[in-house]
Amino acid sequence: MAAKKLCTLVKKGLHKEDPEAYKELLRGARYACKRCGRAAARAKCLCKPTRL
């Protein structure tokens, strides 16, 4: 899967269409987004990442 921002992926319904792929992006979260509050394992998946 190409690296896209979680905001975009959620708007497109990834969390409903492919929950396992969505969980994989979140597993081992080390970053949180300052804008939307989502967490992810990689900073490039977030709009405004900050280290947890």
URVENHU-V97649 format. One record per pair of residues at least 12 apart in sequence whose ideal C-beta (glycine too) atoms are under 10 Angstrom apart, sorted by sequence separation. I is the first residue (numbers start at 0). GAP is how many residues later the second one is. D is the distance in whole Angstrom. If there is no record, write none. Layout:
{{I;GAP;D} {I;GAP;D}}
//
This chain:
{{8;12;9} {9;12;8} {25;12;8} {27;12;9} {28;12;6} {29;12;8} {30;12;5} {32;12;9} {33;12;8} {34;12;5} {35;12;8} {0;13;9} {8;13;7} {24;13;9} {25;13;6} {26;13;9} {27;13;5} {28;13;9} {29;13;8} {30;13;9} {32;13;4} {33;13;8} {34;13;5} {38;13;7} {24;14;10} {25;14;6} {26;14;6} {27;14;9} {30;14;8} {31;14;7} {32;14;5} {33;14;4} {34;14;10} {24;15;6} {25;15;7} {30;15;6} {32;15;6} {33;15;8} {5;16;8} {8;16;8} {24;16;7} {28;16;10} {31;16;9} {32;16;6} {33;16;5} {0;17;9} {23;17;8} {24;17;8} {28;17;10} {30;17;10} {31;17;7} {32;17;8} {30;18;4} {31;18;6} {5;19;7} {25;19;9} {29;19;9} {30;19;7} {31;19;8} {0;20;6} {5;20;8} {24;20;6} {30;20;6} {31;20;6} {3;21;9} {24;21;10} {29;21;7} {30;21;6} {2;22;9} {29;22;6} {0;23;9} {28;23;7} {0;24;8} {6;26;8} {9;26;9} {5;27;7} {4;28;9} {6;28;8} {9;28;8} {6;29;6} {8;29;10} {4;30;10} {5;30;8} {4;31;9} {6;31;7} {5;32;5} {4;33;9} {5;33;9} {5;34;6} {4;35;9} {8;36;8} {7;37;10} {6;38;9} {2;39;7} {4;39;8} {5;39;5} {6;39;8} {7;39;9} {3;40;9} {4;40;6} {5;40;6} {6;40;6} {2;41;5} {3;41;7} {4;41;7} {5;41;8} {2;42;6} {4;42;6} {4;43;10} {4;44;10}}
//
